[in-house]
Amino acid sequence: LSQFCRGSLNFCLPRPQLRRKLFAAMDSKEAQSQITQMISFIASEAQDRASEIQKKGEEEFSIEVHRLITEQKEKVRQTYEKKVKQIETQ
């Protein structure tokens, strides 16, 4: 292997073909790192969104339960008043 040495620090690089492979490997590692970061970001955003959807669903469920309970209480109250009137008129 022939090497090209540069500067006073005696920094040597391998032949041009190997150098290209080395830089391609570094680019590939950098690309993989960026992909990993993107995947992590997307997963985090998806988790946040899923949490928001879950919270909204729980809130809507709670509101609907409250509405149904209130509606049924009103029906019971009306039925009770109706029976009280029937008893009073007998």
C-alpha positions as CSV (number, residue, x, y, z in Angstrom):
1,L,0.0,0.0,0.0
2,S,1.3,3.3,-1.0
3,Q,0.4,6.3,1.2
4,F,0.3,10.0,0.7
5,C,1.6,11.9,3.6
6,R,0.6,15.5,4.3
7,G,1.8,18.3,6.5
8,S,4.2,18.3,9.4
9,L,1.9,16.2,11.5
10,N,2.8,13.3,9.3
11,F,-0.9,12.6,8.5
12,C,-1.0,9.8,6.0
13,L,-3.9,8.7,3.8
14,P,-4.2,5.4,2.0
15,R,-4.3,5.1,-1.8
16,P,-7.0,7.1,-3.6
17,Q,-9.2,4.0,-4.1
18,L,-9.1,3.1,-0.5
19,R,-9.6,6.7,0.5
20,R,-12.8,6.8,-1.5
21,K,-14.0,3.7,0.2
22,L,-13.1,5.1,3.6
23,F,-15.0,8.3,2.9
24,A,-17.9,6.4,1.5
25,A,-18.0,4.3,4.7
26,M,-17.9,7.5,6.8
27,D,-20.7,8.9,4.7
28,S,-22.6,5.7,5.1
29,K,-22.1,5.8,8.9
30,E,-23.2,9.4,8.9
31,A,-26.2,8.6,6.8
32,Q,-27.1,5.7,9.1
33,S,-26.7,8.0,12.1
34,Q,-29.0,10.5,10.5
35,I,-31.5,7.8,9.6
36,T,-31.4,6.6,13.2
37,Q,-32.0,10.1,14.5
38,M,-34.9,10.6,12.0
39,I,-36.4,7.3,13.1
40,S,-36.1,8.3,16.7
41,F,-37.7,11.7,16.0
42,I,-40.6,10.1,14.1
43,A,-41.2,7.5,16.8
44,S,-41.2,10.2,19.5
45,E,-43.6,12.4,17.5
46,A,-45.9,9.4,16.9
47,Q,-45.8,8.6,20.6
48,D,-46.7,12.2,21.5
49,R,-49.5,12.2,18.9
50,A,-50.8,8.8,20.2
51,S,-50.8,10.2,23.7
52,E,-52.8,13.3,22.6
53,I,-55.3,11.1,20.8
54,Q,-55.7,8.9,23.9
55,K,-56.2,11.9,26.2
56,K,-58.7,13.5,23.8
57,G,-60.6,10.1,23.7
58,E,-60.7,9.9,27.5
59,E,-62.0,13.5,27.7
60,E,-64.7,12.8,25.1
61,F,-65.6,9.6,26.9
62,S,-65.9,11.4,30.2
63,I,-68.1,14.1,28.7
64,E,-70.4,11.5,27.1
65,V,-70.7,9.6,30.3
66,H,-71.6,12.9,32.1
67,R,-74.2,13.7,29.5
68,L,-75.8,10.3,29.7
69,I,-75.9,10.4,33.5
70,T,-77.5,13.8,33.4
71,E,-80.0,12.7,30.8
72,Q,-81.0,9.6,32.8
73,K,-81.3,11.7,36.0
74,E,-83.7,14.0,34.3
75,K,-85.8,11.1,33.0
76,V,-85.9,9.7,36.5
77,R,-86.9,13.1,37.9
78,Q,-89.6,13.5,35.3
79,T,-91.0,10.0,36.0
80,Y,-91.0,10.7,39.7
81,E,-92.9,14.0,39.2
82,K,-95.4,12.2,37.0
83,K,-96.0,9.5,39.6
84,V,-96.4,12.1,42.4
85,K,-99.0,13.9,40.3
86,Q,-100.8,10.6,39.6
87,I,-100.9,9.9,43.3
88,E,-102.1,13.4,44.2
89,T,-105.0,13.2,41.7
90,Q,-106.3,9.8,42.9
